[in-house]
Amino acid sequence: MRTIILTLLFISQTIIINAEVSKIIIKERVIVADGKSFGVVGKYEKISGIIFYEIDPSNMANAKIIDLQFAKRNDRGMVEFSGDFILLKPIDMSKSNGKLLYGVNNRGRLFILRDLNNGTNNNNPQKEEHFGNGFLMREGYSVLWSGWNWDVVEGSDRMQFDIPVADDNGNTFRQKSIAEMVNNKSLEPEKWKSLSPSNSRGYPSANYPDNSNDILTVRDSPMGEKTVIPNKEWRYASYGNDEVVADSVSLYMDNGFEPGKIYELIYEVESPKIVGLGFAAMRDVLSFFKFEYQDLSGNPNPLIVDDNGTKKLAIDYSYVDGISQSGRFITQMIHQGFHIDEEDRMVFDGARIEVAGAGKGGFNYRFAQTSHHPWDLEGNYMPADYPPFNFLASDDADSGGENDVLALAKKMNKIPKIIITNHAHEYWTRSASLIHTTIDGKKDASVNENVRIYALNGAAHYTPWSRSNPIAEHSINVMDIHPFLRSTLVLLDDWVSNGILPPESKYPKFESNTLITAKEHKEKMPVIPGMHHPGRNLQSPICDYGSDFWTNGIMTQIPPTILGHYPTFVPSVDIDGNGLGGVRLPELVVPLGTYQGFNTRKKEANSPNYMFPSLGSFWPFALTQNERIKNGDPRLSIEERYGSKETYVKMVISETNKLLKERFLIEEDAKKIINAAKSISWPPMKLNTRPYWKQSY
């Protein structure tokens, strides 16, 4: 770590001082990637520490933050909060591309280097392996992450965010809350469960350790009948090292949590965090790093002020990137107008929203929990999949209406360029079709001229490391999504910085008969030996949380009343059962098997017609005609469809070049896809882990 000595004596008194970042504290500044030089851009450094914020609760830019009026204020009448940050930047900023890429952390985890660089995932990127192929660094991007979600469990370098609670002149807010737990890890009962999933912490019980007034139920399906579990059979505790440990945010049950059952806890909580401050934090950290030379305390912006105290306005464009939960956060941020700072400036020029389905999330209401959302079997009570869903064209009759995510952005005349990508999986478990159909599910919706929607057909939520899972019934779909992700960032950058229009939106539609019901999908699928088709997909529930929820962010109906379900649809299929519509990678067009976005739960994992989160399925083709006939498989064998490896490789080259021409692949990935086809052993033999297919050497 080197000592940071920066002087700001040169800064003119006429510069507008940022009024939201009160202090930036740098704890570490080091060269990363073991000193590797990334092409002409050179070496990178990591700057990390804590950012302190303060915002004016009377400023209209903050008016939509629920319960902000109940936050403690400092002697200037401002509300204070703080969070971690990490900045990666070229050491020599004159060699940067002048663009800042903000990665919205996912439950405290940093995914950009994994997704865009194929790096080894790490929440404190430092080693060369964390930077993978160096794509973002070779392009010259500065990359920024910061804390925004209050409920991230500490550990593994996950980003933290510290915000105040709402307090009405010393009177603590208290109400009932809901926690939902499902055993997705083991075929055996789990001894204990956290009240919140995915490295997140729920609100502690206000009556801890007493559970006498709390109700724990179990049911087999989201709409199934609930059975009350006697309070004497469970307690607030966790379990480890053969010991039960009292814990206000965990549940221990004598008989354990059976796999595939939904356990619902209705309990009392108090002292709600002001969760919507996460939007202000992301807005203001972007505003600071893009526009400002120093914070309120006089500390320099390390992105645009160098070690010699030389000021350089180095950032021409800023983009935000979010996967899954993080993508939902971006969607809601734009919907509520938090992409515009207190100086009426748009803090990002472009957004890439990846695998967010149709969701927003628990990001701005009283007692909000940021990790919960509907995901087929679990989370169906949680506020995430609610209108608006569409990004309507400006000339649409309903533009600016209640089902238009961009209504406020249009009113303020500040619409960023947006690329939305979903995979096949999101059509099965995250209601992805809602973003491009009318809310009644009767026709295709228009798409705004500043938005592109691309569906990556055949792909799962992400690319898993293995083809097997103890709960999932079928071999796991490991289609490589990373080339597509890189291409969409390039498309966004070209659109914003060079005015080069990206390809028109490409996704399954009613108009082209490529968007169908799950029941129709089951009827169209070939009868693949061993395939279990769910015959259904997530139909996101329409929930009534009480009359105060949509205006003041307060739930009064807990659990909510289910009023119905939104109609949702999935991509149609070809003769092999591979998806139609959207972007189809060579893996799907020149296939070695059938790729689907769903993967059902094993019978012994319970709820067998429900799908396992994040995973898709893969059924390889028989190698020969005789094997196919013996297995009763209607799909042509490898032998019948290709005849030779040479034919297979030629077809892969042809399809790869088509996608390259359409700009859904970049040159370096096109070469890798072609080389992978050339290196595969023949006939192809499936492997459980990377590279997933036996190689010929």
N, C-alpha and C positions, 0 to 999 in steps of 0.2 A: 504494500500500500504506500502510495507516495503522499507527501504532505501537499495540501492544496492551499496555495497562496495566490489569491486573485484580488486584484484591485479594480475598483469601479469609479475612480476619481474622474474618469473621462465622461461619465454618463451625463448627458444634458438634463437640466432641470425641467425641460419641456417634455421628456419622455413620460408617457402615462404609466404610472405604477400599477401593477396588477393588484387588484383589491381582494383576491380570493385566496391565493397562496401566500400565507403569512410568513412561512419560513421553510426553507429546504435545508435539511441536514444530511451531508454526505458522510457515510460511515466507511465506505470502501470505494477505492478507485484502482482498478488493476487491469493489466493487459490480459486478454482472454485467448482461448483456443491454443494454449501453449505457445503463444507468440507467432502463430501461423499468419502468413500474409495472404489475403484474399484477392488475388489478381492485382489489377491496377489500383484497387481501392486501398490495399495495404492491410495493416494490422487494426484490430478492434480493441476497444476497452469497455469495461463494465463499470458503471457508476451506480452505486446503490445507497439507499438510506431511507429516511422518513420525510414525508411532506406533511406540513401542518397547514390546515385550511381555516379560513373563517369566511362566513357568508352573512349577508344582511337579510334577516327574515322578512323585512318589509319590501325588499326588492321583488318586483313582479316576476323576474326570471326564476325566483325560488318558490313562487306561490303554490305550485303543484306538489310540493313536498309535504306529504301527510304528517301532521303533528309537529311541524316545525315551530309553530307558535308556542309549543309547550317545552321547547328546549331551553336549557340554561344559557344565559348570555354573559359575555365578558363586559368589562367596564366601558367598552365602545358600543355595546348593544349588539355585538356580533355572536354568531354561533360557531364554536370551534370543534374541529375533529381532525383526525390524522390517519395516515396509512403508509405502508411500505411502497417503495418504488424501485425499479431496476431499469437502467438505460444502457443499451448497447449502441456504440457509435464508432465510426472510423476515428482513429487517433488524429489523422489529418483530414479535417472536415472539408478542406478544399477538394478532396477526392470523393466526397459523398455525392449522392444523387439529389440532395436537397429535399428528401422526402422522409417523413416520420411515419412509421407504421406502429400503431398502438394495438397491442394484443390484449383484448379483454380477458383477464384471467378467469379460469373455470374452476370455481370452488378453491381458489388460491393457487391453482396449478397453471403453469405456463406451457402452452401447446404449440405456439407458432413455429418454433424451431423443429419440433417433431413433424408438424404437418407440412411445412414449406421447405424445410432443409433436410428432411429424413434424418434428423439428429436423434441421438439417444435422449429420451425425455428426462428433464431435470428442472427443478424449480429454482436452481441457482446456477445458470449456465456459465461454465468457466472452462472446462476441458475441451480439447479439440473434438472429441466424439459428440459433445453436445451440439456442435455446429454442423454436423452431418456433411452434406455436400457443399455447404457454404453458399447456397443460392442467394439468400437475402443479402449476405455480406458482399458477395461478388457484384450484386446489383447496386451496392452502395447505400442501402437503407440504414437509417437509425431506427432502433426498435425499442419500444417503451412498454412497460407494464406498471400497474399500480393497484393498490388495494381498493376494493369497492364493496365487498360483501362482508357483513359483520359476523356471520356465523361460521366462518372457516375455523376448523380445529387446528390448533398450533401443531407444528411438527413437519418434518420433511421439507423445510424451507417454504411452506405454503405462505402466500401473501396475507398479511393481517391488515385489518381496518378497524379503527377505534372510533365509535360514534356515541353521542349522548343518548340518554333515555328521555322519554316524554314524561313530564311531571307537572301537574296542575297545582302550582303554589303549595307544594309539599304533599299533595294528595296523589298517591300512586294509582295509576290506571290498572285495573284488574278485570279479567274476563276469562271465559272458557276458551280453550284452544283444542286443536285436533292434531294428533300425530298418527301416522300410518306406517306400519312396519311389515316387510315381507322378507322371508328367508330365501334369498337368491344365491346363496353360497354353497349350500350343502344339501345332500339328500337326507342327512340326519338332522334331527331337531337342534337348533342353536339355543344355547343357554340364555343368551341375553341379546338385546338389540338397542342401538342408540335411537333416541327419539327422532333423529333426522338422518337421512342417508348421506353417503358419499363424502366422508370427511367433513361433515357439517355438524354443528351442534344445535339442538332444539332449545326452546325456552325451558328452563327448569321448572319443576312443579312448585307452585307458590305454597303448597301445603306440605312439602317434603319434610320428613319422610312419610307423613300420614297419607294413605291412599284411600281412606274410607269413603270419601265423596267423589272419587274418580271412577270412571267406567271403562273397562277393557273388554272389547268384544272380538270375536273371530268369525270370519265368513269365507266362503269358497270362491266368491267372485265379487266384482264391484257392486253389482246390484243384488247380491245374494242375501239370504236371511242371516241376521247377526245373532250370535250366541254369546251371552255374557259369561265371562270367565270370573269365578269367585275371587274377590280381592285377597283372600288368604293364600291364593295360589301364585301371587306375583308381588313384586316389590320394586321400589326405585333402587336399582343396583346394577353394577356391571359384574363381569366374571373374568378372572384370569389367574393363572398359576394355581388352579384348583381352589380358588378363594372367591367368595362373594364379597364385593366391595360396594358399600353404600355410595349411590351416585344419583344426583337429582335430575340428570338428563339421559338416563338409561333405564331399561326395564329388564329385570331378571324374572324368569318364570320357572317354577319347579319342574314342569314337564317339558320345557323348551318350546321354541317356536318352530312349528312344523313347516317344511318347505311348501311354497305355493299357496299358503293361507294368508289372508289379509287380517292383520291385527290392528285394531283401531282403538286409540286411547282418547277419551274426552276428559280433560283435566283443566285445572285453573292455573293461569299464569299471571304475572304482573311485571311492571316496569318495561314497557315496550321500547325497543330501540327505534330510533328515527331512521328507518331503513332507506328511505328515499334519498338520504344524503349521499348514497352511492352514486346516483346520477350526477349530483353536483360535483363530487370528487372527480369523476372521469371527465366531466366537462371542463373543470377548472385546471386540472393537471395538463390537459391538452392545450387549453388556452395559454397557460404559462409557458410551456415548452415551445409552442408555436410562435407566440407574439411578444413575450416579455423578456427584458434583459435582466431583471432582478426581481426578487420577492420583496415583500413589505419590510423585511428586516435588512435589506441591502445585500443579501447573498445573490451571487450571479446565477443566471440560467446556464448550466454547464454545456448545453447544446449549442448555444449561439454566442457564448463568450469563452475565449480560449484561455489557456494557462497564463498567457502574457497580458491578460486584461484587454485583449483586442476584441471588439464587438463585431460580430458578423451575423446578419440576418440570414441564417443558413437554411431555413425551412421554407420551401416554396409551396409544398402540398403535404397534407396529413391524411392518413387513411386509418380506419379502424377495422379490426378483424376479430370475429367472434365465432366460436364453434359451440353448437348445442346451447347449453345454458347461457353462454356468453353472447351467442347470436340473438337469443330471445331478449337479452338485456339491451342490445343495440336497437332492436325493433321497438321496444317500449320507450327507449330514450328518444328516438326520433318521433314517435307518436306523441309524447308529452312535451316535445320541444326543447329537451335538454341538450340538443346538439348546437344550441345557440347560447353564447355566453352573456354576461351582464353588460358587455359593451356592444351587444347586438351583432357579434361576429360568429360565423359558422366555424366551429372548432375542428371539424373534419370535412374534407372535400369529397371523400368517397368512403363507402362502407361495404365490407364483404361479410354477409350473414350466411353462415354455413350450418347445415343440418339442424336448424331451429324449429323445423316443422311449421305449424301455424301459431306457435306460442309466443307469449310474453312471459310474465312470471310474478313471483312473490317479491317484488322489488320496491313496492311503495304503498304499503297499507299498514295499519296498526297490527303489531305482532306478526309482521310478514316473516316468512322463512324462505330464503332464496333458492333452496335446493329442490323443493317439492314441485312436481308437475305431473299431469296425467301421462302414464306410460303403459297403456293397455291394462295390465292387471292392477297395478298400484297407482296411487296418487290421484285418483279420479276426482277427489273433492277439492283439490288445490287450485287456486286461481292462476291460470296460465293460458288456457285456450278459450279466450273470450274475444268478442269483436272490439275493434275492427280487425279484419283479416286481410283485406285487399289493399293493393297499392294502385289506385285507380288512375287511369289516363285523365289528363286535364279536360278533355272534351267529353268525358263520360257524364251522363245526366246525373249520376250520383256522386260525382267528384266533390270532395270536401264534406261528404256526409258522414253518417255514423259508422259506416263500414269502410272508411278510408283511413288507413294508417297515416297517410300524408296530409290529412286535413289541416292540422296546425302549421305544418311546414309550408303548405301552399298559402295559407293566410299570411304568414310572415315572409313569404317569397324567398325562402331559403331551403331548397331541396338539394341534398347531396346526391351524387351518383351512387347507386346501390346495385350490387350484384348479390342475388339470393340464390343459394344452391341447396337443394335437398337431394337425398339419395333415395333409392327404392325403399329402404327401411322406414324412412319418415312417413311414407304413405301408409304403412301398415301400423305403426305405433305412435305417430306424432301428428296425425291429421293434416299432413302437408298439403293435400288438395285444396284445403280451405283458402289458401292464399291466392289461388287462381280460378276458383269457381265462385258463383254467387252464393250467398249465405244459405239459400234454400237448396243448393245443390242441383239446380235445374239447368244451368248453362255456364259457359266459360265467362270469366270476368275480364275486363280490360286490364292492361298493364301500363303504368305510367311511363312516359318517354324517358324519364331519368332512372328507370329501373329495368333490370334484366332478371328473369327467373330461369334458371337452368336446373333440370332434374338429371342427376347422374343415375341412369337406370342400371339395375342389377346390383348396386352396391349396398353394403351394410352401413351402419352409422359411422364406423371408422374401419381401418384395416387392422384386424386382430393379429396377434403374434402367433397364434396356434389355431389349428382346425378343430380342436376339441374343447368341450366345456362340460363339467359334471351335471349341469342342469339341462342344457340344450339338447334337443332330440337328434338333430341332424349334424352332419359334417359342416363346419363353419365356413361361410363365404369370406374369402380373404382377397377379394378383388382390390387391386392397388389403386387407391383414390388419389394418391399424392401428385401424379402428373396433372390431373384435372385441377387440383387446388392451385398449383403453381400457375397454370394457364389463366385461371380466373383472376388472380392478382395482376398478371400482366395485362389482361383485358381492362381491368379497372384503372390501372395506372395509365394506359394508353388513352383511355376515355377522358380521364380528368386532366392529364398533363399535356396531351397532344391533340385532343379533340377527335381522336379516331374512334368512331362508333364501334361498339362490340357487336357480335352477331345478335340477331334478334332472339328474343326469349325462346327457349326450347324445352318443352315439358309435355307430358301427356294431356290430351284435350278431348272433350266431348266431340268437338268438331271433326277430329280425325279418327274417332272411334278408338282412341288409345287410352281413354280413362273410363274405368268400369267399376262395378261394385265387387266386393270381395267374393260374394256368392258367384257372380259371373266369372270371376277369375278362377275359382275352383273348377267350374264346369269347362273352362277353356284349357286348363293345364293338362298335359299328357299324364297318363297314369304311370308315374315313375315308381319302380319297385321300392318299397320302404318309405315312401313319402307320406307324411302326415300333413294335410292342408288344414289350416285353422278354420277356413270358411267364413272368416270375419276379420275386420280390422278395427282399430280404435275409432269409435264414434264419440268424439269429445262431449262430455255432458254439459248441459245448460244448467248452471247452478244458481240458486237463489240464496245469497248470503245475508239477506235482510235489507231493509230499505235504506240503511245508512251506508252500505258498503260502497256503492258506485259514486256517491257524492263526497263522503267524508273518510272513506277507507276503513270503516269500522264494521267488523262482522258481528251481527246480532243473531244470526241463525246458524248454530253450530251443533251437529253437522248441517251443512246446507241441504236444502230441498232440491232434488233433481227434477227439473221441469221437462226434460227431454234430452235429445242428443242431436248434435249437428251432423248432417249427412256428409260422409267422406268417402273417397274413392281411391283406387289403386291403379297402377299401370297395367294395360292389357299385355298379352304374351304372344310370342310366335309359336311355331310348331314344336320347338324344343322346350318351351316353357320359359324362355328368356324374355325380359321386358321390352315392350315397344314404347316409342315416344321418348323425348328427351335426348340427352347426349349418351351415346352408346360407345364405350371404349372397345378397342380390338378384342379384349378378353370376352366381350359379350357378343360381338359380331362374328368373330372367328373362334367359337367357344370350344372348350374341352369338356364342357358339362353344362348343367343348368344352374344359373345364379338367381336366387330370390332374396328379397329383403326381409323375409320373415324366418324365424326359427322357433318352432313350438317347444314347449316344455316337455320333458320326459314324463311318462305316465306316473312314475314313482315320485316325481317332483310335484305332483298335484297340479290342478288347473291346466290339463293337457291341451285345451284349445286356446290357451293364452300364450303369448309370445314372450320370449326372453329378451330383456332390454338390450339394445344396441346391435344384436347379432342377426346375420342373414344365414341362408343355407346354400349348400353346394352339393349337387349330385353329379358325379363324373359320368361321362359316356362309357359304355362298354368299349373294350378295345377292338373286338372283332364282331363280325356278324353272328358267328356261332354263339359267342358269349351273350350277345344282345338277345337272341332268340331264346336261349336257355333261361335267361333272367326274366323274360317276358317284358322287355323294355321297348317301348314303341319308338324311341329316339334312335336315329342312325348312329352306328358305332363310329369310332375314330377311323377304322379301316374303310368303312363305306363312304364317309363324308370327305376324307382327305386323300386316302390312298397312299400318300407318302409325306415325309417330313418336308420335302421340297415344295409340294403344293401348299401345305400349311403355312410355311414361311412366306411364300409369295402372297397369300391372302392377307396375312398379318401386315406385310409391307404395304399392300394396297390400302387397307383400312386405316393404317397409321398415317399414311400420307394424306388421306382424305381429311382426317381430323386436324392434321398439321395445317392444311390449307384453310380449314374452317376456323383455325386459331384456338381450338380446344386442346391443343398440345403445343408445347414449345419445342424447339429444335433438339435440345439436349435430351429431353424425355422421349421424343420420337426415336432417336437413335438407341436409347436404352431398351425400349419396347421391342424394337427389331432385333437387337442383339440377344435379348432374353428368349425370343422365339427361336433364334438360331442355336442357342446353347442348350435348349431343352433336350432331354434324352427321348428317343423314339422307339417304341410307342411311349407316350407320356405316362409317367408313374407319379402319383400323388404323394407328397410328403406332408407330415403333420405341421412342420414349422418352416420358417424361411429357408430356402427360396420357394418352398411349397411344391416345387416340381423337381424331380431328379434331373441332374445336369449331365450333359455329355462332355467329357473332358478329353 
